[in-house]
Amino acid sequence: VISNQFLMFTFQLAEMKNTLRRITSVSAQPGVYLGDLSNIRVRYPEIQEQQEITCLLQNLSNLIAANEEKLEQLKQLKKYLMQNMFV
């Protein structure tokens, strides 16, 4: 059994992205066929470990998002201060 969230994080790996690029069909509407997806091997641990890994990765994603938001706010503050420095 594989967790949906664990699978989502797995598909974000560079190795998996490369695999998907290789099997993507080139046509009027590019995509990956279900038959091709079924041939991809995905390694995964027991469900308990999947849940722990997913929790850790989700927490890291949340932390990154919060810091990106804070960084954007600081950039806006800097821009404001620079614009008003010589007024």
Secondary structure per residue as TSV (DSSP state, phi and psi in degrees):
chain	resnum	aa	ss	phi	psi
A	1	V	-	360.0	135.8
A	2	I	-	-125.1	133.7
A	3	S	-	-71.9	140.4
A	4	N	H	-58.4	-43.4
A	5	Q	H	-66.6	-39.2
A	6	F	H	-62.8	-42.4
A	7	L	H	-63.2	-39.2
A	8	M	H	-60.0	-46.9
A	9	F	H	-65.8	-35.7
A	10	T	H	-61.5	-40.3
A	11	F	T	-73.0	-8.0
A	12	Q	T	-89.9	-7.2
A	13	L	S	-68.6	144.3
A	14	A	H	-58.5	-41.1
A	15	E	H	-59.6	-42.6
A	16	M	H	-70.3	-39.4
A	17	K	H	-61.6	-39.9
A	18	N	H	-63.6	-42.2
A	19	T	H	-61.2	-44.4
A	20	L	H	-65.2	-37.5
A	21	R	H	-62.1	-39.6
A	22	R	H	-65.8	-35.8
A	23	I	H	-96.2	-2.5
A	24	T	-	-64.7	128.5
A	25	S	B	-79.2	141.4
A	26	V	-	-101.7	112.0
A	27	S	S	-153.8	-168.1
A	28	A	S	-58.0	-35.2
A	29	Q	S	-127.6	93.1
A	30	P	-	-61.9	147.8
A	31	G	B	-177.2	-179.7
A	32	V	-	-112.8	125.4
A	33	Y	-	-78.6	148.6
A	34	L	H	-57.2	-38.9
A	35	G	H	-61.1	-37.8
A	36	D	H	-69.2	-38.3
A	37	L	H	-62.5	-37.3
A	38	S	T	-67.4	-16.3
A	39	N	T	-89.2	-6.6
A	40	I	-	-80.8	128.8
A	41	R	-	-89.9	128.4
A	42	V	-	-119.1	119.7
A	43	R	-	-84.6	138.9
A	44	Y	-	-153.0	146.3
A	45	P	-	-84.2	-175.3
A	46	E	-	-59.8	157.3
A	47	I	H	-58.0	-38.5
A	48	Q	H	-61.0	-44.6
A	49	E	H	-68.9	-36.1
A	50	Q	H	-58.6	-44.7
A	51	Q	H	-64.0	-40.5
A	52	E	H	-65.9	-43.3
A	53	I	H	-64.0	-45.3
A	54	T	H	-60.4	-43.2
A	55	C	H	-61.0	-45.9
A	56	L	H	-61.5	-48.4
A	57	L	H	-65.2	-37.1
A	58	Q	H	-66.3	-41.6
A	59	N	H	-61.9	-41.3
A	60	L	H	-64.6	-41.4
A	61	S	H	-61.1	-42.3
A	62	N	H	-64.3	-41.8
A	63	L	H	-63.8	-43.2
A	64	I	H	-62.0	-45.1
A	65	A	H	-61.5	-42.5
A	66	A	H	-64.7	-40.9
A	67	N	H	-71.0	-33.9
A	68	E	H	-64.5	-39.9
A	69	E	H	-64.7	-44.2
A	70	K	H	-63.3	-41.3
A	71	L	H	-60.8	-43.4
A	72	E	H	-62.7	-40.2
A	73	Q	H	-63.7	-41.4
A	74	L	H	-65.9	-37.9
A	75	K	H	-63.0	-41.6
A	76	Q	H	-64.5	-40.8
A	77	L	H	-63.0	-44.7
A	78	K	H	-59.6	-46.1
A	79	K	H	-59.8	-45.6
A	80	Y	H	-60.8	-46.4
A	81	L	H	-64.6	-39.8
A	82	M	H	-64.9	-38.2
A	83	Q	H	-70.1	-30.4
A	84	N	H	-102.5	4.8
A	85	M	T	-66.7	-40.5
A	86	F	T	-109.4	27.1
A	87	V	-	-80.2	360.0
